[in-house]
């Protein structure tokens, strides 16, 4: 199929209603979320029946689509109640189902044939023949395996009329497209049925069976012991090439991440897509575009594991891993969410003190830098220090002009 060269859908995670609001606020075209069962993020703040209907209503009122993950690899006992659940989702008005298991797909096709089926990355589509097979099974969109490079994405685009979705940002699993058994063996929590304990982020030591209690470091070229710990995926600078290849949707990982991460990442990718779209409208060659440095600077203020382009150009190397630590120290932290605009009231998410330097993150890529000059509680009691979870009347210099509800503020982390 010939690539369409259109701006792809920006698909964002919504692990809770609050995260859905952030994703929508900062410009997601669609969100993906889960109910209380059948999802690979069982410990996210998933939605019950009423919550699902409210989430769909909120998103649709703002012209945002909602896809629901039904992507566990099911055992027979896991299928109990699936048909009723699928009918609930249909009645709630969801726009599509994200499925990995062929049996779940078959039941969905029979039970709710009117709903689009998106194939999860867990199904491991790594070649053109596989893409054609799933399309023949009624799948309307393929979320391609994360082990693909750009050339392979182009080859798949050439043979299928199904929409193509690609993960562009977020955590990477050391296992094949996330199909991991480490969690099951170590903790009894099955990652393939939604309950991953994230053992790829653990620090490991070696024990010799005849010397119990003696722990030896596991070293890899003197870098340390986090032998499974991958840097996070970031394909921000590759968006023009993905658009030129005909990708229909770009997907951000992070249903378990904090709202500051969700909102911040969606904000950068929305601005990048809009920047590219403006140049496409002027007739520029999308494949030749290069994002300005401003985008790279902004994305570096988000996340804690560094960045990797994974398989995009070549197979990952040791440089794509964090062997010596679980995470990198992020100097910026989200500090609040705008809850009222006049006067400016924020809900704090980290400690905030008078004289702290903060940045207000509007819905475009520009930020407003200012200093906190005064804070008070809503009953006018003055504060020198606000703790997480407080609602605080905020005064800054310079004054934040026309703040918007749900926008984020951040500050530099104090050492």
KADA-V126235 format. One record per helix or strand. SS is the DSSP state (a for helix, b for strand). FROM is the first residue (numbers start at 1). TO is the last residue. If there is no record, write none. Layout:
# KADA-V126235
SS_FROM_TO, SS_FROM_TO
This chain:
# KADA-V126235
b_9_13, a_17_25, b_30_33, b_35_35, b_47_47, a_49_61, b_65_69, a_76_79, a_82_92, b_96_99, a_102_111, b_116_119, a_121_123, a_128_136, b_141_143, a_150_157, b_163_170, b_176_176, b_179_179, a_182_187, a_191_193, a_199_201, b_205_207, b_215_217, b_230_230, b_232_234, a_236_244, b_249_252, a_259_281, a_286_288, a_293_299, b_307_308, a_318_320, b_321_321, b_332_341, b_344_348, b_352_353, b_357_361, b_367_377, b_382_383, b_385_386, b_391_397, b_408_412
